[in-house]
Amino acid sequence: MHLLLGASGVGKTLLLLAQLCSKDGSRELGEPPPTLPTVGTNLTDLVIQKRITIRELGGCMGPIWSSYFGDCSSVLFMIDAANPTQIASSCVQLLSVLSAEQLATTSVLILFNKIDLPCYMSLVEMKSLFRFQDIIACAKQPITVVNTSAREGTGLPDVLHWLRSTLKDPS
């Protein structure tokens, strides 16, 4: 199970829908479908070398995310790069995820989403605001960062590559 986490409205559902529309992350997506904030969870199966399941947890479920950590093999944590008012709460949520003992050896992909919007913060600005060097230095997990636009499909090939790299070889 791979968990997709992040605050409400960051684009988690659209990322999954865009992924389903474009299996290799490279096809033109066209107009994205309308989405509503997730209340509860969404399960999405993808076939990347083998079948994997991504469980999207609604942002409003943040207080109980930890109850889903037990069977988690990787975490995708999405942050809205165009919403500076959400940065502090996203940072607190991220630190909570990274400090969870159950996720101590779990690979983490941090997605700075909505880079297609004119008011988005650059990766340099986001890393500075989050004090990423400090977070990475203190984290037990391997952390990867990707800029994405779930609406336009930017970064989807990188997300798929990262998911493939997290698959354990059964042999």
C-alpha positions in Angstrom: 0.0 0.0 0.0 1.3 3.4 -1.0 -0.2 6.4 0.9 -1.0 9.7 -0.8 -1.2 12.4 1.8 -1.5 16.2 2.0 -3.8 19.0 3.1 -7.2 19.5 1.6 -7.2 21.0 -1.9 -3.6 20.3 -2.9 -4.5 18.2 -5.9 -4.2 14.6 -4.7 -7.3 13.3 -6.4 -6.5 15.1 -9.6 -3.0 13.5 -9.6 -4.6 10.0 -9.4 -7.2 10.9 -12.1 -4.5 12.3 -14.3 -2.4 9.2 -13.7 -5.3 7.0 -14.7 -5.8 9.0 -17.9 -2.2 8.8 -18.9 -0.7 5.4 -18.0 2.9 6.4 -18.8 2.6 10.0 -17.6 3.4 11.4 -21.1 0.1 11.6 -23.0 -1.6 15.0 -23.3 -4.2 15.0 -20.6 -6.7 17.5 -22.0 -9.2 19.3 -19.7 -9.0 17.7 -16.3 -12.2 16.4 -14.7 -13.8 18.3 -11.9 -13.0 17.0 -8.5 -14.4 17.5 -5.0 -12.4 17.3 -1.7 -12.0 13.7 -0.6 -13.9 12.8 2.5 -12.5 9.5 3.6 -10.2 7.6 1.3 -9.9 6.7 -2.4 -8.2 3.5 -3.5 -6.5 3.5 -6.9 -4.8 0.5 -8.5 -1.9 1.0 -10.9 0.1 -1.5 -12.9 3.8 -0.5 -12.7 5.8 -3.7 -13.2 3.2 -5.2 -10.9 -0.1 -4.1 -9.4 0.2 -1.5 -6.7 -2.5 0.3 -4.7 -2.4 3.9 -3.8 -4.6 5.0 -0.9 -5.4 8.7 -1.0 -6.4 10.0 2.4 -8.4 13.2 2.6 -6.7 16.2 4.1 -9.4 16.5 6.7 -8.4 13.1 7.9 -4.9 14.3 9.0 -5.5 13.5 12.7 -6.0 9.8 11.9 -3.5 9.3 9.1 -1.3 7.4 11.5 -3.9 4.6 11.7 -3.0 3.8 8.1 0.7 3.7 8.5 0.9 0.0 9.5 0.7 -1.5 6.0 2.4 1.4 4.2 5.3 0.7 1.8 5.8 4.3 0.7 4.4 7.8 1.2 3.6 10.4 -1.4 3.1 13.8 0.4 1.6 16.6 -1.7 2.0 20.3 -1.0 0.3 23.1 -2.8 3.1 25.3 -4.1 0.6 28.1 -5.0 -0.9 28.5 -1.6 1.5 30.2 0.8 -1.1 30.3 3.6 -1.0 26.5 3.7 2.7 26.2 4.1 2.9 26.1 7.9 0.2 23.5 8.3 1.7 21.3 5.5 5.1 21.5 7.2 3.6 20.4 10.5 1.8 17.5 8.8 5.0 16.5 6.9 7.1 16.5 10.1 4.4 14.4 11.8 4.6 11.9 9.0 8.4 11.8 9.0 8.6 11.3 12.8 6.1 8.4 12.8 8.0 5.3 14.0 6.0 3.0 11.7 7.3 5.0 8.7 11.0 5.1 9.8 12.2 3.1 6.8 9.5 4.1 4.3 10.5 6.0 1.2 8.9 9.4 0.9 8.2 11.4 -2.2 7.3 15.1 -1.7 5.3 16.6 -4.5 5.3 20.4 -4.9 2.1 20.6 -6.9 0.3 23.4 -8.9 3.5 24.7 -10.5 1.3 25.5 -13.5 -0.3 28.4 -11.6 1.2 31.9 -12.1 1.5 32.5 -8.3 3.4 29.2 -7.5 6.5 29.3 -5.3 9.7 27.9 -6.9 11.3 24.8 -5.6 14.1 27.0 -4.1 11.5 29.1 -2.3 9.6 26.0 -1.0 12.8 24.4 0.2 13.8 27.5 2.0 10.4 27.9 3.6 10.3 24.3 4.7 13.9 24.4 5.8 14.4 21.2 3.7 18.1 20.8 4.4 17.2 20.5 8.1 14.3 18.1 7.5 16.3 15.9 5.2 19.3 15.8 7.6 17.0 14.8 10.5 14.7 12.3 8.6 15.4 8.6 8.9 13.6 8.0 5.5 15.0 8.5 2.0 13.2 11.6 0.7 12.8 12.6 -3.0 11.3 15.9 -4.1 9.4 16.5 -7.4 7.7 19.5 -8.9 4.3 18.6 -10.4 1.2 19.9 -12.0 -1.5 17.3 -11.7 -3.6 19.5 -14.0 -1.0 19.5 -16.9 0.7 16.2 -16.1 4.1 17.9 -15.4 6.2 15.6 -13.2 4.0 12.5 -13.7 6.9 10.5 -15.4 9.1 11.3 -12.4 6.3 10.1 -10.0 6.0 6.9 -11.9 9.7 6.4 -12.0 9.9 6.9 -8.2 7.0 4.4 -7.7 8.8 1.8 -9.8 12.0 2.4 -7.8 10.2 1.7 -4.5 8.9 -1.7 -5.6 10.7 -4.5 -3.8 12.1 -7.2 -5.9 10.3 -10.4 -4.8 13.3 -12.7 -5.6 
